[in-house]
Amino acid sequence: MRILLHAANNLDLLMGTVPEWARYHGSLARTWRSGYKRGGFLKRLKFIRHQLRGLVACGDCWLDAGCESGVLTDELALLGARGYAVDASEEMITEARLSALSAKDAFEFQPISSVEQLVFPDQLFDDVLCSSVIEYLERPELVFREFHRVLRKDGRLFVSVANRYSVVRNAQRAIRPVARETGRDVFRYLDQVRVLHSEKGIARDLAASGFSIENIQFFDPFLPQFVWPVAPPALIFVTSLRL
């Protein structure tokens, strides 16, 4: 990991005001990992694990951008990857350093101010993973440009975004204000969401940032695939190549 230390030494220069969405997720840090042991989060973990098996080569240098408590960083490390895992929540980074046991020798966990402004050198990483982060950011195009900058030529970006047409998310959005009237605070994460994508929209945004789309897949933890044509799924997963 010594090859990366000069980047880590400058991370504190960009630490600033913590975004509201990062504070929200930070409040959940201590229980975040346990959420992946059941329900929709476990189904999503199994889906991502399957995708990573086809993407990770032993010894590859990865950036886990928005690593949370390091659950997916562990998956990368188990497949032989090394690199950096970053998050805007210091609470998440603290939890990751304590609980991401598979990744502790292969990855450096570091807090950052934002994935929109990374401190790493150009073309440092072989691959970038960014799972369920883009939806919380005001300007995703800045993030995609940064990913393009820190990826080597022909490096891959594996990213998930929230589907604008998700029937489950839109139902949750409709239920939330009604539930508030009865004193129930449900689906709180929706207050932090800033950007939603369509399949065409994410493909367009990535192409504009210098990526070639390799694969687009959909995922929903609750809806079976046969209903997706009439009830669109929650997440869009894109594998793209840096040109």
C-alpha positions in Angstrom: 0.0 0.0 0.0 3.0 2.3 0.2 2.4 3.4 -3.4 -0.8 5.1 -2.2 0.5 6.8 1.0 1.3 10.1 -0.7 -2.4 10.5 -1.5 -3.5 9.7 2.0 -1.2 12.4 3.5 -3.3 15.1 1.7 -6.7 13.8 2.6 -7.1 16.1 5.5 -6.7 19.1 3.3 -10.1 18.6 1.7 -12.0 17.7 4.9 -14.7 20.3 5.4 -18.4 20.6 6.2 -20.0 17.2 6.3 -22.9 16.9 3.9 -26.3 16.3 5.4 -26.7 12.9 3.8 -23.3 11.8 5.3 -24.4 12.9 8.7 -27.6 10.9 8.3 -25.8 7.8 7.3 -23.2 8.4 10.0 -25.9 8.2 12.6 -26.6 4.6 11.4 -22.9 3.5 11.2 -22.9 1.2 14.2 -25.8 -0.9 12.9 -25.2 -0.5 9.2 -23.2 -3.8 8.7 -25.8 -5.9 10.6 -28.5 -4.6 8.1 -26.7 -6.7 5.4 -27.5 -9.9 7.2 -31.2 -10.0 6.2 -34.0 -8.7 4.0 -33.4 -6.4 1.0 -29.9 -5.5 1.9 -28.8 -9.1 2.0 -30.3 -9.7 -1.4 -28.5 -6.7 -2.7 -25.2 -7.9 -1.2 -25.6 -11.3 -2.9 -26.3 -9.5 -6.3 -23.3 -7.3 -6.0 -21.1 -10.2 -4.9 -22.0 -12.1 -8.0 -21.2 -9.1 -10.2 -17.9 -8.5 -8.5 -16.8 -12.0 -9.2 -16.7 -11.2 -12.9 -14.9 -7.9 -12.4 -12.2 -8.3 -9.8 -8.8 -9.7 -10.7 -6.4 -10.6 -7.9 -4.0 -7.7 -7.3 -6.2 -5.0 -8.9 -6.1 -1.6 -7.3 -9.7 -0.6 -6.4 -11.4 2.5 -5.1 -14.5 1.9 -3.0 -16.1 5.3 -3.2 -18.7 5.7 -0.5 -17.6 2.5 1.3 -20.0 2.9 4.3 -18.9 0.4 7.0 -16.8 -1.6 4.5 -19.2 -4.4 3.7 -18.5 -4.3 0.0 -14.8 -3.5 0.6 -14.6 -6.8 2.3 -16.0 -8.4 -0.8 -13.4 -6.8 -2.9 -10.6 -7.9 -0.6 -11.9 -11.5 -0.5 -11.5 -11.6 -4.3 -7.9 -10.4 -4.1 -8.3 -6.6 -4.6 -6.4 -3.9 -2.7 -6.7 -0.1 -2.7 -8.6 2.6 -0.9 -12.1 2.8 0.6 -13.4 6.3 1.3 -16.5 7.9 2.7 -17.8 11.4 3.7 -18.9 10.0 7.1 -16.2 9.7 9.6 -18.5 7.5 11.7 -18.7 5.1 8.8 -15.0 5.0 8.3 -14.4 4.4 12.0 -16.9 1.5 11.9 -15.2 0.1 8.8 -11.8 0.2 10.4 -13.2 -1.8 13.3 -15.4 -4.3 11.4 -14.1 -4.8 7.9 -11.8 -7.6 8.9 -11.3 -9.1 5.5 -10.2 -5.7 4.0 -8.1 -4.4 6.9 -4.7 -5.5 5.4 -5.6 -4.8 1.8 -7.4 -1.4 1.9 -6.8 1.9 3.6 -10.1 3.4 5.0 -10.0 7.2 4.8 -12.6 10.0 5.4 -13.0 12.5 2.6 -15.0 15.7 2.2 -16.8 14.5 -1.0 -16.4 12.1 -3.8 -16.9 15.1 -6.1 -13.3 16.1 -5.3 -10.8 13.3 -4.8 -7.2 13.8 -3.8 -5.8 10.8 -5.5 -3.4 11.1 -8.5 -4.5 10.7 -12.1 -5.0 7.1 -13.3 -4.1 5.5 -10.0 -6.9 2.9 -9.9 -7.7 -0.2 -12.0 -11.3 -0.1 -11.0 -13.9 2.0 -9.1 -16.9 0.7 -7.1 -19.6 3.3 -6.2 -22.7 1.7 -4.7 -25.8 3.7 -3.8 -24.0 7.1 -3.5 -24.8 9.0 -6.6 -28.4 9.6 -5.6 -27.4 11.7 -2.7 -25.2 14.2 -4.6 -26.1 17.5 -6.1 -23.9 17.2 -9.2 -23.2 13.6 -10.2 -21.4 14.8 -13.4 -18.5 16.0 -11.2 -18.2 12.6 -9.6 -18.1 10.8 -12.9 -15.4 13.2 -14.1 -13.4 12.5 -11.0 -13.8 8.7 -11.5 -12.6 9.2 -15.0 -9.6 11.1 -13.8 -8.4 8.6 -11.2 -9.1 5.5 -13.4 -6.4 4.2 -15.7 -7.2 3.9 -19.4 -9.5 1.0 -19.9 -10.3 0.9 -16.2 -13.8 -0.1 -15.1 -16.4 1.8 -13.1 -19.1 -0.3 -11.4 -21.8 2.0 -10.2 -25.4 1.8 -9.0 -28.0 4.6 -9.2 -31.6 5.0 -8.0 -34.1 4.3 -10.7 -36.4 7.3 -11.4 -39.3 5.0 -12.3 -39.0 2.6 -9.3 -42.5 1.6 -8.3 -41.3 0.8 -4.7 -39.4 4.0 -4.2 -42.3 6.1 -5.6 -44.7 4.3 -3.3 -42.5 5.0 -0.3 -42.3 8.7 -1.3 -46.1 8.8 -1.4 -46.4 7.0 1.9 -43.9 9.1 3.9 -45.9 12.3 4.3 -49.0 10.4 5.1 -47.2 8.4 7.8 -45.8 11.6 9.3 -49.4 12.7 9.9 -49.8 9.6 12.1 -46.6 10.2 13.9 -44.5 7.6 12.1 -41.2 8.6 10.5 -40.7 6.0 7.8 -38.3 5.9 4.8 -36.2 8.7 6.2 -33.5 8.2 3.6 -35.7 9.7 1.0 -35.2 13.2 2.5 -31.5 12.9 1.5 -32.0 11.8 -2.1 -31.1 14.5 -4.6 -30.8 12.8 -8.0 -32.7 9.9 -9.7 -31.7 8.4 -13.0 -33.3 6.5 -15.9 -31.5 3.9 -17.9 -30.9 6.3 -20.8 -30.0 9.1 -18.4 -27.2 7.3 -16.6 -25.9 6.0 -19.9 -25.9 9.5 -21.3 -24.2 11.0 -18.2 -21.4 8.4 -18.2 -20.8 8.8 -21.9 -20.5 12.5 -21.5 -17.8 11.9 -18.8 -15.7 9.7 -21.0 -17.1 6.2 -20.3 -18.2 3.5 -22.7 -21.1 1.4 -21.4 -20.4 -2.3 -21.1 -23.4 -3.6 -19.2 -26.6 -2.3 -17.6 -28.5 -4.4 -15.1 -31.5 -3.8 -12.8 -32.2 -5.0 -9.3 -35.0 -4.9 -6.8 -35.0 -6.6 -3.4 -38.8 -7.0 -3.4 -40.2 -7.2 -6.9 -39.7 -10.4 -9.0 -38.1 -9.8 -12.4 -41.2 -10.8 -14.4 -43.1 -7.7 -13.2 -40.4 -5.2 -14.0 -41.9 -4.2 -17.4 -44.9 -2.8 -15.6 -43.3 -2.2 -12.1 -39.8 -0.9 -12.6 -37.1 -2.0 -10.2 -35.3 0.2 -7.6 -31.7 0.2 -8.8 -29.8 0.4 -12.0 -26.3 -1.1 -12.0 -23.9 0.0 -14.8 -20.5 -1.4 -15.7 -18.6 1.0 -17.9 -15.1 1.3 -19.4 -12.9 4.4 -19.1 -12.0 5.6 -22.6 
